[in-house]
Amino acid sequence: MIFTHDERILILGAGIMQGPALRIAKEMGLKTAALDGDPRAPCIDLADRFECIDLKDKEGITAFGRLLQAEGGLSGIMTAGTDFSPSVAYAAEKLGLPGIPYEAALNASDKERMRHCFKQAGLPSPKFIVLRESPQPDLRLPFEYPVVVKPVDNMGGRGCRRVDSPSGLEGAVKDAVGFSRSGRVIVEEYMDGPEFSLDAVVYHGEVTLCGFADRHIYFPPFFIEMGHTIPSSLEDKVQARVLEVFIAGIRALGITLGAAKGDLKLSSRGPMIGEIAARLSGGYMSGWTYPYASGVEPTRGAILAALGKKPDPLVPHRNWTSAERAFISIPGRIRSIRGLEKAETTPGVKDLFLRVKIGDRVRFPENNVGKCGNVISAAPSRETAVTTAEGAARSIGIRLDAPDQDTDAFLAGGLFPGETSPMAHIPPAFPVSPLILKCLSLLPEPEFPSGGTGDFYILPFPEFTESGILDFMGRSVEASLAMVRDLTGHSLPLGMEKDEGRIPLGRSFWSAFVRGGYQGGAYWVDRLGYERIFPAGEFRGLRSPPPENREEP
């Protein structure tokens, strides 16, 4: 359906995740107005009109909608990839526009209400309790550990973590409260098994599936999605069982018009509902990977539903696979980023989204907004799509400033048993065995010749280099060492005999490399380089390299 008259739609959000909605609405001939609390939101220019309004401000959004109605009309309101479906529903209700009831939108955004809806409908969902303050030391849960703690009203995994014993509950609840707008935290049973993302367009109760993807979750106790692959590899009859539960959950929440996004698990007890939201998904699925894989734009269907019009048939006409993969960093400050052009021009790569820049401070992700970027591929073959996305993500190298207090703290803890560090919970880049750690502890630590002018070489560590293990991005030891050489410009040969003109790197280098991967190894080389220039500890006052060395070559 193409609109040839001046119908207008209001879209909440002007970020990357709302870009497809703004673009597709314009392609459909609609006038677009966008709202965002960020006056520098990246997709503002795609809208015909923009207003800076906090998306939590329901009254402000409604007032702006009335203004649009008075100025020439407003036919619908929607969002995609945000947690503000209640704002959409509230404004639609007040303005007489198509939409779901405000109460249904609250059901789909408040996890306490959501769990009650599923329980009342008899749907498979974890047992739970809700806390409004730190738990008492003697609190007894009505279910067994492990549990999952998360705020009732946030998205992107913010404040969400697994807790394996009573000793960790208080700290997890305190962190989750900090991410909750209402100060409420939900504690629920942990669901085992693989996780899936599902998207759907809903028109007067008719649910059309628009994507079923495998989610790739890592780094417990947090739940970090390092990517997704669509379509799912799950066999059809099991997918049908998961889809049946998803549709029942949509109806239990009262989502009758617009879109729905679900996170479901196939647990040992069968399909179970994690969450269902009254919107299209974020995470590059509805606007990128599903269209690449199927040839269908679910965003178009959601726009039509928001206008109260029956969506066009959403029948896939392509049978490809699309894979999205994230790349991340250990803690520190970004000095340079290499490999972006190589990744972006890799055959089969459709998009590269860089979420950081030189000079930014980065952390190891504890939620899904802490990643450095994402690569999306598409191909007729599942294997090709996956290897393309993963290879492109691995080709990107992020070099950190040295020295840096955060990077030092990360590299100092969490490798050997008994080490204490605020960052000890972050896993090492390489999952190493007790034997490798024992061999590492026995490596010599050569005396550092302060003021030396020669290049570095690395003492051999065959128990590690020949082990065949991969880092958390899937890089081999050999590939990670090649990245260190590329980032630092040092040849770093292995196993050279003692040479007065070269400086040996031993146990400390390998510890940094095992703990921090290529970034830890490059950081250690850079750190020693500054120590040579600024002996006797003077280098510790140097915050970053000269500006001319900060740009990507």
TIBAGU-750362 format. One record per atom (N, C-alpha, C): x, y, z. Coordinates in steps of 0.02 Angstrom, whole numbers, plus 50000, padded with zeros to 5 digits. Layout:
BEGIN
XYZ...
***
This chain:
BEGIN
500424994150000500005000050000500445006250000500345010549951500715016849946500225022549957500415027250001499985032850018500155038749972499645041449941499755047049895499485053549923499195053249983498955059350013499365060750077499195065950112499615068350166499455065050233499475058450236499405055150301500075055450337500035055950403500645056850443500655051750500501255049350515501345044750571501865047650618501755046750684502215049050735502605043050761503265043450758503695037850778504105039950840504045035950892504415037250953505115034350947505605038750950506305036850942506575038950874507185041550875507525043150812508235040350813508315034650848508945031250851509035026350794509585022550796509715017650743509145012750736508865010450792508345005250789507695007850759507595014450759506995017250729507115019550657507745019050634507905021150566507485017550513507415010850517507005007450466506285009950464505985011250523505295013650524505235020450490505705024950504505685031550473505795031050397506265026850377506405026050306505815022850268505545017450296505015013850262504375017850260504225021550314503625025750313503665030950257504255033750247504345038650194504265035350126504545029250117504475025550055503745024050040503335023350093502615021950084502225028250068502555033950066502215040150051501945043850111502115041550171501875044750231502325050650251502025055650281502425060650316502605057950385503205059550407503445056850471503625062350519503435061250581503665065450637503995060750687504555062850715504935058650762505055062450826505045058650881505195061450947505775057550977506205061051012506755057851047507005062651102507215059851158507495064051211508195066351196508515063551145509195065451126509165070151066509365076451074509335081051017509835079450962510285074550976510775072550925510655065350902510055062850911509895055950890510085054950816510385049250799510695048550733510225048450673509575047050683509125046650625508635052450621508785057950654508355063750652508225066050580508745065850539508685068450470508215064350427508045058250448507575054150409506855056450419506715060250471506035062450485505875069050451505245069950431505035076350404505015081750458504895079450520504865084250575505125080750638505505084350678505785081450740505645086150798505495083050855505405086750917505775083050972506145086751013506525083651068506065083151129505805077251142505365075851198505575069251230505645069151295505795062951331505245057851317505445051751298504955046751279504565043951338504775045751399504375043951458503825049051471503855054751438503385060251450502745059051411502295055151439501675053451403501265059651387501215064251435500805070251424501125074751371501775075351372502115079351321502025076351251502075069751247501975066351182501255067351158500785066751204500075067751185499945074851162500245079651197500155086651177500445087951107501015084951093501315085751026500865082450974500575076750990500115073450944499505077750929499245081150980498675085650970498865091350924499475093750932499715099150889499745096750817499985090750806500005088050737499305087150709498845084950750498155084250727497865090950707498015096050745497755102750729498075105650667498705103850655499075106850599498945103350532498665097450533498555094150469498395086850474498375084350535498155077450543498705072850567498495067550601498945062350625498555055750621498835050850584498485044550572498695038850617499285039250647499515033750688500135035550727500285031350777500875032250819501165025350833501835024850833502155018350844502865019250870503185013750889503895013650904504165006850883504825006250881505154999950868505815000050905505984994550938506634993950972506714998251033506175001051061506225004851123505765001651175505825003851237505415001151291504835005751307504595009651258504105014851272503435013451238503255007051233502575005551207502025008351251502125009051318501595012451357501475019651336502015023151318501925030051294501535030251229501685025351185501315024851122500585023551136500435018651178499735016751191499355022351226499685025751273499355031151310499165036751262499645038851220499495044351173498965042151122499005036051096498515033751048497815033751078497765031551141497115031351175496825038351183497245043151203497015050051214496855053551149497215051751095497125055151031496625051650986496345046151007495865042550966496175039050907496805036750914497165033450860497155025850870497285021950818497315014650826497875012750875497765007450912498275005050959497985000151008498414997751053498184993251105498004997351167497604994651212497444998251273498084999751313498075005351347498635007351389498805001951440498294998851469498404993551518498774987651487498624985951424498974980551391499704982251379499834988551363500524990651353500914990251419500584991951474500914991151540501054983851554500584979551536500694972351545501324970051508501454972951450501994970751407502654974351421502664978851469503284982451484503484982051558503024980151601503164979351672503184971851686503774969451705503874962251711503454959151767503294962951819502864960351871502164959051843501884964051810501224963151779501234957551727501774957251689501844952251637501814945151666502194944051719502214937351750501524935551779501174940451807500504939051833500024937151776500084940551719499664938851661499794931651638500424929751633500584923051611500354917851662500434919451726500224914751778499464913751775499104919251768498374918851765498134914851705498504915351650498314911751589498574904551588498944902651640499214895851643499764894451594500144899551575500674898651526501344897051560501784893551525502424891551555502884897551563502984899651624503364905551642503664904351711504254907051726504574905451790504204908251850504264904751906504014907451969504424913651987504124918152027504464924552040504224927652105504624932352130504404936952182504654943852162504364949052190504564955952176504804959152240505374962552238505654965952296505684973452282505574977252335505614984552330506184987452371506574983052401507154985152440507624979152445508214980352473508694974852480508394969252522508504963052502508204957452538508504956652608508104954152654508354952552720508824946552715509324946252760509814940752756509494933852761508924933352796508604926852805508044925552755508014929552701507484928752651507514921652621506954918352621506904911752590506464912352528506754910652471506384910952409505934904952402505364905752368504904900052358505114895552300505744896052280506014891652227506764891252238507084886752202507794885252214508254889852174508874890352198509404893552159509644888652105509914891252048510044898252033509404902152016509454908852023508894913252007509154918751960508684922351931508854928151890508554934351923508964939551929508754945951959508774951251905508234955251900508224960551850507714965851870507804972051846507294977151859506644975451822506084977651850505444975951818505314980251756505694985651747505514990451695506124993251659506514988851628507064991051587507184985751533507614987251485507734982751430508484982351416508684978151369509384977651350509814973951400509504970351446509894966651496510184970951550509984977251554510254981751606510054979151676510544978451719510404976351788510184969151795510284965151743510054958151743510644953551754510574948851801511104944051812510834937651844511214932351836511074925951869511414925851937511064923251986511334922552054511284915252074511844912352095511874905252108511784903252181511814908152227511754906552298511504912652336511244911652397510974917352436511484922952447512134921252448512634926452462512674931752409512464930152348512494935152294511864939052282511334937552320510684940452305510664947952321510924949952379510874956952399511214961552349511834959852328512184964052280511834964452214511554958852191511204958852127510574963152130510214962752186509604966752194509774974152195510314975852231510524982852235510684985552165511054981652125511214983952058510594984652015510124979952021509524980151979509084986151998509044987752063508654993552084508904999852050509565000252040509855006252008509645007051936509395001751904509165002051835508405002351829508055002351886507325002151885507035009151895506595011251850506275017751857505795017951916505525012051934505045011751989505355009252054505985007252053506305004552112506104997452129505804993952082505594987052093506044982152055506154976452087506594971252059506224964652060506284960852007505974954252004506514948952012506384944052054506834938352063506434932252040506714928551992506324923051963506764916951952506434911351943506784905151929507224905851867507804902751870508234902451811507964897151763507904899051700507694894351648508304891951609508414885451607508974882851569508784882251496509274880451454509124879051384509264884951337509254883551272509384888751222508824893951220509004899951195508534905551193508414907751122507814910351110507614912351042507264919051044507344922850990506974929150981506454928150927505844930550940505304930150891504994937050882504824938650821504474944850804503804943150772503314947450782502664946350751502314953050738501914953250686501464958750674500764956350693500384960650729499734958650755499204963450727498684960650698498134964750672497474961950696497154965450742496514963350771496534956050794497084954350829497154947750858497464942550813497534944050748497864939450702498614940450705498974935150723499694935550734500064932550675500514936550644500924934150588501644934150611501964928350612502664927750632503104931250581503574935350606504044938950563504754938150590504944931950602505624930750624505664926150683506104921050678506224916250732506974915050730507344917650779508074917750776508374914250837508954911150826509364908550881509744914350912509694915050979510084920151015510714916751043511274920351042511914917651065512124921651127512004918551186512084921951250512714919451285513124924151312513754922351343513874926451407514424924651441514714928351497514284928651559514104922751587513764922751651514214925851705513934929151756513234928951775512784933651734513074937351687512674941851646512414938151584511964941251548511664938151489511804942651429512404941651400512624946051346512494942551280512074945651239511934942851173512484944951125512914940051106513464941451060513244940750987512594939850977512334939650910511714935250905511434935150846510884930550832510934928250759510624922550745510624919650678509904918050660509704920250600509024919350578509024916450507508634911250492508144908050536508474903450587508084901250635508334896750687508504889950657508984886550689509154879750668508724874550703508264876750746507834872250783507364868550734507254862150745506834858350699506114861150700505774860350644505134863550633504614861850686504574855650706504044853750753504164856750822504794857850840504944861050904504824868550899504994871450841504834878550830504084879650837503694875150812502964875950815502724876050888503044872150931502854872151002503044878851035503634881451018503844887951045503374893451020503214893250956502774898350927502084898250959501824892350974501174891751006501174895251073501704894451112501754897751177501814905351168502194907451117502274914651103501604917851088501224914751044500574917651025500104917851085500104912651125499694912651186499904918251233500554919651237500794925051280500574931851254500594932751188500364939051158499634940351179499224935251173498514936051189498404937151264498804933851305498734934651378498894941851399499344945151364499514952151381499014957151353498614955051304498124959551274498394963451215498914960851182499194964151123498774962051063498364966451039497894964850985498044968550920498474973650922498594977750862499304980550867499684979950812500354982750811500874977350801501294976350852501844971450846501984968450914502344962750912502544959450974503224956250964503634956651016504304953851015504384949351076504624943151064504674938451120505374935651127505584934651190506184930751207505934924551242506034918751212505794912451239506364907451244506294902951292506804897751301506494890851290506904886251265506714879251262507064875851320506734875851377507034873251438506934865651443507214862751495507114855551507506394853951523505994859151539505284858351551504854859851490505184861551435504834863451374504884870851361504524873551310504564880651296504314884851355504684890151371504494894751425504594901951401504164906351427504194913351407504684917151451505164920351419505584925051455505214931651461505154935151404504794941451402504444942251335503914946251334503584948151272503444955651276503644959351225503544966551222503054968351166502724973951173502224976151124502544980751073503034978051038503394981950987503804977150945504084979650891504584975850854505234975750893505644970750878506264969750915506784975150899507244976050945507864979650931508384974350912509004975850925509514970750912509604969050839509394973450794509514972750722509114967150689508614964450723508244958750694507684960950648507214964850674506634966550633506814971150575507304975450584507464980250532508024978150485508374972650501508954970650461508964963150446509084958950496509224951950481508624948250452508024949450479507444945950450507294948250379507314954750364507234956750293507764953750247508394953550270508924950650229508794943150216508564939650267508464932450261507834930650222507304934550230506644932650203506404936850145506674942850138506414947550088505804951250111505604950450174505004953550202505204959050251504844964650249504954970150296504404970250348504524967250408503994967450459503834974550482504314979050474504184985950493503604988950453503574987150390503024989650348502354987150375502324980750394501704978150422501524981550488502024982950530501894986350594501644993450583501904996850532501675003550516500935003450495500764998850451500074998350429499604996850487499814992150531499404990550589499314996650634499845000650642499795006750683499325011850653499225011450588498745015950554498045012950554497965006950583497315003650583497145000350518497654999050476497534996050411497824988950410497494984550374497714977550371498384977150335498894974050366499544973550333499504969450269499944971050222500024966950162500244959950184500124954850142500364948150159501114948150173501304945350230502004945250251502294938350238502324936450174502524929750154503254929950130503704926250163504404926350141504484924050069504914927450032505054925349963505804924349952506174923850007506894922350004507054917550061507494912750048507674907850099508424908250113508634914050138509344915150155509424914650231510054915150251510214915850322510564922550333510384925950387510724932050406510994931250478511604933350488511924932750554512164939550578512024940950641512274947050673512754945050728513344948150730513844946650781514124953150810514224953150875514494958950909515244958450919515574964150928516264964150951516314968551012516764966751058516774969651125517494971451143517574974351203518244976451225518324974951300518944973951320519094973951391519104981251414519114982551480519074989551504519684993751484519545000151473520085004851457519825010751416520295014351385520135019951342520385018351272519975019551221520155017651153520675022351124521225019351102521765023151069521685023150993521515017450965521395017050892520955010950878520675010950818520265005350795520495003550725520664997250716520904994950650520434989750622520444989050557520094983650524519374985150504519144991350515518454992950498518314992250424518764994850383518654994550310518674987350286519134983350313519174976350294518534972750312518274973950372517654970650393517074972850350517024979350336516454981950300516434979750228517024978550198517054976650128517104969050118517054965250172517064957950166516454955750126516534951650074515954949250036515444945850081514824947950074514294945150116514114949450176514544954250194514384958750249513914964150223513344964950257512844969850236512914976450274513084976050339513114982050381513654981250435513944986850453514384987150512514164993150553513984991950615513784997350660514314998150714514655003850713515165005350763514855009750817514875007450879514545010950934515025014750979515675014750962516175018251002516625022150956517035026450985517505030450946518155031250985518665033650950519315034750981519235039751039519525038051095519475042151155518945039951203518475035751181517945033351226518235028551279517945028951338518085023751388517605017951376517885011951379517485005951366517545001251426517034997051433517014992051486516844985351455517024980051488516784973551467516034973451479515634971251430514914972051436514604968051494514184971551531513774968351582513034968651564512894971651505512224971651477512294972551401511744972751366511774972751293511874979651263511984984651303512144991251276512884992751284513274988051311513984989151324514444986451271514164984551213514584981751160514864987351116515414985751081515754990851041515464991550971515154986350946514864986750879514584980050857514304980150797513964974250771514084973650696514144967550673514214966050602513634961650581513344963050522512784959150497512964956450428512854949950418512984946850353512344943550328512344941650265511794937850235512064933750178511804927550173512044923050119511524917550110511524914350051511064908650040511214902850087511854902150107512064896650151512124899050223511864895050270511924896750341512664896950362513044891950341513754891750360514124897950335513984900050273514314905950245514124912150283513484913050298513274918950334513604919450403513634913750439513924913750506514674915050504515034911450461515764912350458515944919350434515534922250390515664929050366515594934150422515044933850459514934938650513515454937850567515604931650586516084930550639516784932650618516974930950555517634932950531517714940550527517194943950504517224951250499517284954350569516904951850617516944954550685517634953350715517944947650700518614946150727519154950250693519014953050634519534956850600519604963950627519154965950671519174972750699519594972650763520104976850766520544977150824520494983850860520364983550925520304989650965520914990051011521324995151001521934996151041521775001151096522014999651156521875003751214522475007951234522335013751263522865018051289523245014351344523885015751348524295013051402524755018651428524835019051494524505015051546523795017551561523405013251594522725015051612522535011051674522245014451722522075011351786521565005751778521055006851736520535001751728520814995551694521224996551642521504990751608521974986951654522384990651693522824987351741522424983151791521864985951816521454982351866521154976151835520944976551773520664970651740521184965251731521784967151707522294962151694522574959151758522464962451814522754960151877522344954951913521724953751892521304949051930520904944351887520714938651918520264934051886520584928651845521254928051848521584922851809521784916951853522154918451906522374913051951521894912452010521784906352035521354905352093521574909652152521074912652185521234916652244521374923952230521434925852166521544932852151520914936852167521014942552198520454946952214520524953452174519994955352142519984961352101519264963252090519094969752087518414971752070518174969052003518664966951961518484964451894518604956951887518694953551944518834946351941518254942351913517644945151914517064941551888517064941251812517454945551779517484945551706517924939751684517684935551639518074929551621518704931451582519224927351586519814928551544519644927551471520014930851427519874930251355519944923151332520444919551359520554912551341520364908151400519914903251390519744898651444520294893451453520694894151504521294889951510521204884751565521574879351557521544873751604522024874951662521934871151717522414871651773523134870151751523224865551703523894864051679524214870051646523834873451603524104879351569524274884851620523834885751670523974890751721524594889051761524684882551776525284880551812525914881951771525894880251707526464881551663526584889051657526044893051655526124900251651526474902951713526284900351771526584902751833527334901051838527544896051799528254893951801528674897451747528354901251703528734904951652529194910051685529784911051659530224916151688529964923151676530144927651720529974934751713530634938451703530834939551640531494942551628531544949451659532144951051680532264957751707532194962851651531824968051664531694972951611532274977951608532624978351551533194982951546532954990051533532864993851586532605000651580533035004751532532695008351487533045012551440533325008851380533195002451374533434998651317533155001351252533515000251197533295002951133533074997551084533144991151102532974985851055532234984351051532044980051004531354977750997531224972251048530594970051050530394964751096530414957951061530504952551100530354945851077530004942251134529654936751118529224933351166529514926551183529584925151248529804918551269529274913351251529474907451230528994902351208528534900051265527914898351246527424895651294527024890351256527344884751237527024879951192526404876651222526384875851288525794872851319525164876851303525234883351293524664887751276524604888651201525154890351167525114891951096524924885851054525064879851077524904873851039524284870251066523904873551109523334870351141522714870151097522674874551047522094874751003521494878451032521564881751090520994885151120520864891751084520264894351091520044900551058519834905651111519894911951094519674917151141518914918051136518644922851175517914923551178517604926351114518014928151065517764930050999517894924650947518194919050969518344913650923519014914250889519454918750911520124919350882520584914050911521014911350869521534906850892522094910850926522524907350961523104910650991523534913850937523644910150882524054912850828523744919150798523084919050786522754924950758522784930850806522724929550870522754934850920523444937850924523974933750920524654936350919524764940550856524484938450800524544942350739524214949150747523654949450784523314955750797523754960250841524094957350890524544961250933525094964350890525384960450846525924962950803525664968550757525064967650731524784972650686524634979150722524354978750783524174984850820524784988650844525294985050867525864988350899526424990050850526444986550792526984987650745527624984050763527614979850815528204976050835528174969050804528754966350784528764959750753528644954250803528864955050865528734950450920528844943150901529444941350880529574934350863529554929950925529384923650916529354918750971529994914750973530244913551035530764908551046531464910551023531624916951019532294918951000532784917651057533404916351038533924915951090534034922851118534344922951178534464929351210534874933851164534634939951157534944944851112534974951451149535574953951157535654960151195535264965951164535124965551099534764970951067534014970351072533754964751099533034963851104532834962751177532224964551192531964964151260531484958251265531604953451310531164947551314530524949051352529974946151329529334946351363529174939451389529024938951453528904932451483528234931751517528244929951581527634928151616527124933851617527334939951629526854945551634526504946851567526894946351512526584947251447526064941851435526254935551446525794930051432525184930351478525284932551541524704933251586524214938451559524484944151535524054949351506523714946851444524064942751404523784940151342523224935051356523344930551403522834925551420522224929051450522334933951493521784937351527521404941951479521764945651438521444950751396521464949551322521704943751300521724942351229522204946951193522074948051129522524952351090522574959351121522024961851151522044968451182522514968551242522504963251283522954962851340523674962551318523814958551265524504958051240524744964651212524334967951170524534974351141524634979651196524184979651245524234984451300524894983451338525074977151350525694975951388526304978351349526314977151284526874979551243526894987151244526314990451236526294997751238526525000351306526294997151358526464999351425527214999051437527524993551415528254992951422528614998051379528314999551321528625004651278528645011451312528115013351347528105019651383528575019451443528635013651472529085013051530529805014151508529965012051446530635013251421530755020751410530225024151388530295031351375530285035351440529885033151487529805036751550530005032051608530645031051619530865026351671530705029051741530805024651789530725026351860530005028551876529525025751840528835027051857528545033351828528955037351790528695043651764528125042551714528145036751681527635035451629526935035251658526865034251723526205033451752525785039751746526105045451735525725051551727525495052751656525715048551609525535049551539524855046251526524355050151509523675047551500523565044251433523905046751381523775044051315524365045651270524425042151213524965043651166524845050251130525335052851096525245059151060524675058551011524315064050997523725063850954523855060750886524465061950857524585059350790524605051750787524675048450845524685041150847524005038150862523495042450870522845039950892522395037750835522535040350775522085038950720522225032050690521695029150663521775022650630522165023750565522695019850553523065020550490522615019050430
***
